[in-house]
Amino acid sequence: MDTSILAPAAALVVWSIIMLFWMAGTRLPAMSKIGMDLSKAAPGGRGQDIDPHVSPSVAWKSHNYTHLMEQPTVFYPVVIILALLGDGSAVSLNLAWAYVVLRILHSLWQGNVNTIPVRFALFASGSLCLIALAVRAMMQAF
C-alpha cells in the first residue's frame, strides 16, 4: 500500500499545532495585558468570549485555529481513504500538498493581514483541491 499521501496530512497536523502555539502566544499575553484572569472566568465561558476584549489581530489567530479544526476534518479521512485504496498518484499527492500549502498560506494571511478577498481566494482554492481529492477518492472506491 502506498502511504505517501499521508505525508501532507501529517504536515497539516503539525501546522495546526504550530497555530495552537501562535494563538496561545498572542492570546495569553493580551489577556494578561487587559487584566483577564482565567481562574475567575465564569463557568461555561468560551474562547470566543475573549475576542471583544482583545485586538482583532490577536483574535485572528484564534479564528484561524478554529478554521483548522473545521474543513481539514474532511481532508484527513479523504487522504486516509486514498491511502487505503493505494493511491500514490502524482495527481492526488500534488492536490494534497497544494491543499496543505494553501491552508498554511490562509493561516499566515488571516493571522497577519486578514483582508477578505485574498483570504477567500486562498480558502476557495484549497476547497477546490479538497473537492478534487474527494471526487478521486469516491471514484476509486467505486
N, C-alpha and C positions, 0 to 999 in steps of 0.2 A: 504494500500500500504506500502510495506517495503522500507524505505528510508535509511537503514543503509549503502548502497553502496555509498551514497553521502558523508559520512564522509571522505573517502580518498581524494575525490575531494576537499573538504574544506581544508584538511591538505595541499594539494599541492598548493592551492591558498595562504595559509599562508606562505608556504615555498617560493613561488615566491616573496612575499612581503619582506621576510627576505633577499632574494638575491638582491632585489632592494636596500635595505639599505646597504648591504655589498658592492655592486657595487659603490654606491654613496660615501660610507665611505672611499673607497680606491681611487676612481677616482678623486673626488673633491680635496683632498689634493695633489694628484700627479699633477693635472693641476695647482694648485697654486704654487707648487714647481718649475715647469718649466716656470712659468710666463704667463700661458694661462689665458686670461680674456674673459669670456663668453659674456660680454657686447660688446666686439669688434670682435666677431666671424662673419665671412662672412655669408650673408643670404643663407639659404639652407644647411648649414653645418649639418652634422650628427655625432652621437656619434662615429661611426667607424672611422671618420676622425681624432679622437684624438689618436687612437691606435698607430700609428707610433711614437708618441711623448712621450708615457709613457712606463714604463717597461712592459714586457709581463705578469707578474703576476697581474698587475693592469688590463690589457686588458682581461685576462681570466675571470674575474668576469662578465664583460660586455658581453662577448661571451656567458657565461652560462645563464645569464638573458635572452638574446635573444633566446637561445635554449628553455627556459621555456615558451616562448611565441609562440613556433612553435609546436612541436609534442603534447604537452599536450592539445592543442586546439582540438585534436581528442579524447583524453581521456575524457574530460569534457562531450561532448554530448553522448559518449558511456555509461558513468555511469548514465547520466540522462535517457537515453533510458532504461537501465536496471532497474532503479528505477521505471520508469513509468510502466514497464512490471511486476513489483513486484518481481524482482529477488533479494532476500536477501540470496541467497545460499552461503554456505561456500566457494565454488569454486570461484564464482565471487568476493566475498568480499576479499578472500585471494589474488586473482590475482590483484585486485585494490590496495590493500595495498602493495603488492610486487612491483607494478609499482611505487608507490609513494616513497617507500624506495629506490628503485634503482635510481629514479630521484634525490633524495636527496644525495645519495652516489655519483652519477655522478657529481652533483654540487660541493660537497666538494672536490672530486678528481680534477675536472677541475679548481676549484678556487685556489687550493693549490699546486698540483703536476703536473697535466696535461700531463702525459705520455699517448700516444695514445693507446697502446694495452689495458691497464686497462680501460681507458675511453670508448673505443669502446666496450669492453666486457660488461660494465655496460649499455651502450646505447642499445646494441643488446639484452641483457637480458630483459630490460624494454620494448623494442619493441615487444618481443615475448609475454610478458604479455598483452600488448595492443592489439596485433593481436588476442590472445585468447579471450579477452573481447569482441572485435568487432565481432568475429565469434559467440560467445554466444549470443550477442545482436541480430544479424541477424537471427540466428536460432530461437530464441524466438519470434521475430517479425513476422516470417512467420509461 
